[in-house]
Amino acid sequence: FLDRVARLQSPSPLHRPYQNKTIASAGERNYHRTVHSVLTVCLTKQGNPNVTPTSLDGYIADETGDFDWAAPDEEVHAFINDIVRPIGTYLYGRKMYQTMAVWETPDVIPGPTTAILDFARIWQAADKIVYSKSLEYVSTRKTRLERELDPQVVRGLKSQSHDDAAVGGPALAAHAICAGIVDEYHLFVAPIIMGGGKPVLPGNVRVTLGLLDERGFDNGMVYLRYRVVRPDGDEAEADAAPACSGAAG
């Protein structure tokens, strides 16, 4: 798989120059979605955390797809920034990439706060890899396009990089979880019961966890950090993927 790692590290031929007006026009519409997306999923070089918001009853969005209830306030956003600061590469599916592209032009976000501008700098500094079979080109800087995510290639990319990597988007995250390359779960539990909607985790997956950290915030959110406990006691890398269905999302 090293040849595919090399391709990931080379410029993509499917890249078009950065188009400020295009991204800016979409950015204002998508801002509330991107604030939520900050929380989605991370892979790190030393361990692969899944960072995501959830309702108390385990949903990432309601039955209409709305998740404005999960938008972090300034305190939570600053905390998230510290979690994602070490990330050197973001891995996205098409929809999440198109949503997150607003961070290329944070000036279009109404009333940007200190935490928002800080996250924009963090995001812009990182490389981006977009996995899509239908997207024809990418329009943000430091971005390249691939057709599919191979877990072995991601492991190789992590081992060759000095920085952390992150996976963004529930569908791509489900692939990572079911491939056994997620080592930590960082949950931001919102003070709401949805009663139904899109589950925060893929179905039919069983993973044993150990609590590493917890923190409450003034807005009622609670942060929980769990470490995956491997059957052989090794908490560093997964040799076998958990049984899982519905991973594609």
C-alpha positions in Angstrom: 0.0 0.0 0.0 3.0 2.3 0.2 2.5 3.4 -3.5 -0.9 4.6 -2.5 0.5 6.5 0.4 2.9 8.2 -2.0 0.0 9.2 -4.2 -1.8 10.7 -1.2 1.3 12.8 -0.5 1.6 14.1 -4.1 -0.5 17.0 -5.6 -3.8 15.9 -7.0 -4.5 16.4 -10.8 -8.1 17.0 -9.9 -7.5 20.4 -8.2 -8.8 23.7 -9.4 -7.5 27.0 -8.1 -9.0 28.4 -4.9 -12.3 30.2 -5.7 -13.1 32.7 -3.0 -16.5 33.8 -4.3 -17.8 30.3 -4.8 -16.9 29.2 -1.3 -18.0 32.5 0.3 -21.5 32.2 -1.2 -22.0 28.7 0.2 -20.2 29.6 3.4 -22.8 31.8 5.0 -25.5 29.2 4.3 -23.5 26.4 5.8 -22.0 28.1 8.8 -24.2 26.4 11.4 -23.5 23.0 9.9 -19.7 23.6 10.0 -19.8 24.6 13.7 -21.4 21.2 14.3 -18.9 19.5 12.0 -15.9 20.7 14.1 -17.1 18.0 16.5 -17.3 15.1 14.1 -14.3 12.7 13.9 -10.6 12.7 14.5 -7.8 10.2 13.8 -4.5 10.8 15.5 -1.0 9.5 14.9 -0.7 8.0 18.3 -4.4 7.0 18.7 -7.5 7.5 16.6 -10.2 9.5 18.4 -13.7 9.8 17.2 -14.9 13.2 18.3 -18.7 13.8 17.9 -21.7 15.5 19.4 -24.6 13.4 20.5 -28.0 13.9 22.2 -28.5 12.1 25.5 -30.3 9.3 23.7 -27.6 8.8 21.1 -28.4 10.8 18.0 -26.3 13.1 15.9 -29.2 14.7 14.1 -33.0 14.7 14.4 -35.3 13.0 11.9 -35.3 16.1 9.7 -31.5 16.1 9.6 -31.3 19.2 11.9 -28.4 19.5 14.4 -28.4 23.1 15.3 -29.0 22.0 18.9 -25.4 20.6 18.9 -23.7 23.9 17.9 -20.9 24.6 20.5 -20.7 27.9 22.3 -17.5 29.9 22.7 -16.3 27.8 25.7 -16.9 24.5 24.0 -15.5 25.7 20.7 -12.2 26.8 22.3 -12.0 23.4 24.0 -12.5 21.6 20.6 -9.8 23.8 19.1 -7.3 22.4 21.5 -8.3 18.9 20.6 -7.9 19.4 16.9 -4.9 21.7 17.0 -2.3 18.8 16.4 -4.1 17.7 13.3 -2.0 17.9 10.1 -4.4 16.2 7.6 -8.2 16.1 7.4 -9.8 13.2 5.5 -13.3 14.0 4.3 -16.2 12.6 2.3 -17.8 14.8 -0.4 -20.6 16.3 1.7 -18.5 17.0 4.7 -15.8 18.6 2.6 -18.3 20.9 0.8 -19.7 21.9 4.2 -16.3 22.5 5.8 -15.0 24.6 2.9 -16.4 27.7 4.5 -13.4 27.7 6.9 -11.3 28.8 3.9 -13.0 32.1 4.1 -14.1 32.8 7.7 -14.7 36.5 6.9 -18.1 35.4 5.4 -19.2 34.0 8.8 -21.4 36.6 10.6 -19.9 37.8 13.8 -16.9 35.5 14.0 -15.6 35.0 17.6 -12.1 34.4 18.8 -12.6 30.6 18.9 -14.1 30.6 15.4 -11.2 32.5 13.9 -8.7 30.3 15.8 -10.3 27.2 14.3 -10.2 28.7 10.8 -6.4 29.1 11.1 -6.1 25.6 12.4 -8.1 24.2 9.5 -6.4 26.2 6.8 -3.0 25.1 8.0 -3.8 21.4 7.6 -3.8 19.3 4.4 -7.1 18.0 3.2 -7.8 14.7 1.4 -11.3 14.3 -0.1 -12.7 10.9 -0.9 -15.4 10.9 -3.5 -16.4 9.0 -6.6 -18.5 11.8 -8.0 -16.7 15.0 -7.2 -14.8 16.3 -10.2 -12.5 18.8 -8.5 -11.6 20.4 -5.2 -11.5 24.2 -4.7 -9.7 24.8 -1.4 -6.0 25.1 -0.9 -3.8 22.3 0.4 -6.5 19.8 -0.8 -6.3 16.7 -3.0 -8.9 14.2 -4.3 -9.0 10.4 -3.9 -11.7 8.0 -5.0 -11.9 5.7 -1.9 -10.6 5.3 1.6 -8.4 2.3 2.3 -7.8 1.7 6.0 -4.3 0.3 5.3 -3.3 3.4 3.4 -4.5 5.6 6.3 -2.4 3.6 8.7 0.6 4.0 6.4 -0.1 7.7 6.1 -0.2 8.1 9.9 3.0 6.1 10.3 4.9 8.3 7.8 3.6 11.6 9.2 4.8 13.6 12.1 1.4 15.1 12.6 -2.1 13.7 13.5 -4.8 13.0 11.0 -8.6 13.4 11.3 -11.6 11.9 9.6 -14.6 14.2 9.1 -18.2 13.1 8.4 -20.4 10.4 9.9 -20.3 8.1 6.9 -16.5 8.1 6.6 -16.3 7.9 10.4 -18.4 4.7 10.3 -16.0 3.2 7.8 -13.1 4.0 10.2 -14.9 2.6 13.2 -15.8 -0.7 11.4 -12.3 -1.0 10.0 -11.0 -0.9 13.6 -8.8 2.2 13.2 -10.6 4.3 15.8 -8.8 4.2 19.2 -10.6 6.9 21.1 -14.1 8.2 21.4 -14.6 11.9 22.4 -18.3 12.5 22.9 -19.9 15.9 23.5 -23.3 15.0 25.1 -25.8 17.8 24.5 -28.6 18.4 27.1 -31.4 17.2 24.8 -33.4 14.1 24.1 -34.3 13.7 20.4 -36.5 10.7 20.5 -35.2 9.6 17.1 -33.1 10.6 14.2 -29.6 9.7 12.8 -27.7 7.5 15.3 -24.3 8.8 16.4 -22.6 5.4 15.9 -23.0 2.7 13.3 -25.3 -0.2 14.2 -24.3 -3.7 15.4 -20.8 -2.6 16.6 -19.5 -3.7 20.0 -16.4 -2.1 21.4 -15.2 -2.2 25.0 -14.2 1.2 26.3 -12.3 2.7 29.3 -13.0 6.2 30.6 -10.0 8.6 30.3 -11.5 12.0 31.0 -14.7 14.0 31.5 -15.7 17.6 31.8 -18.9 19.6 32.1 -19.6 23.0 30.4 -21.7 25.9 31.4 -24.1 25.3 28.5 -25.0 21.9 29.8 -22.8 19.9 27.4 -20.7 17.1 28.9 -17.4 15.9 27.4 -16.5 12.3 27.7 -13.3 10.7 26.5 -13.0 6.9 26.1 -10.1 4.7 25.1 -10.8 1.5 23.1 -9.7 -1.6 25.1 -8.4 -4.2 22.7 -9.1 -7.9 23.4 -5.4 -8.6 23.7 -4.9 -5.6 26.0 -3.1 -3.5 23.4 -4.6 -0.1 23.3 -2.4 1.3 20.5 -3.5 -0.3 17.3 -6.4 -2.5 16.2 -5.4 -5.8 14.5 -9.0 -6.8 14.0 -12.0 -4.7 13.1 -15.2 -4.9 15.2 -18.2 -6.6 13.8 -20.3 -3.9 12.2 -23.1 -3.2 9.7 -24.4 -0.1 8.1 -20.9 1.4 8.1 -21.3 3.5 4.9 -23.9 5.7 6.4 
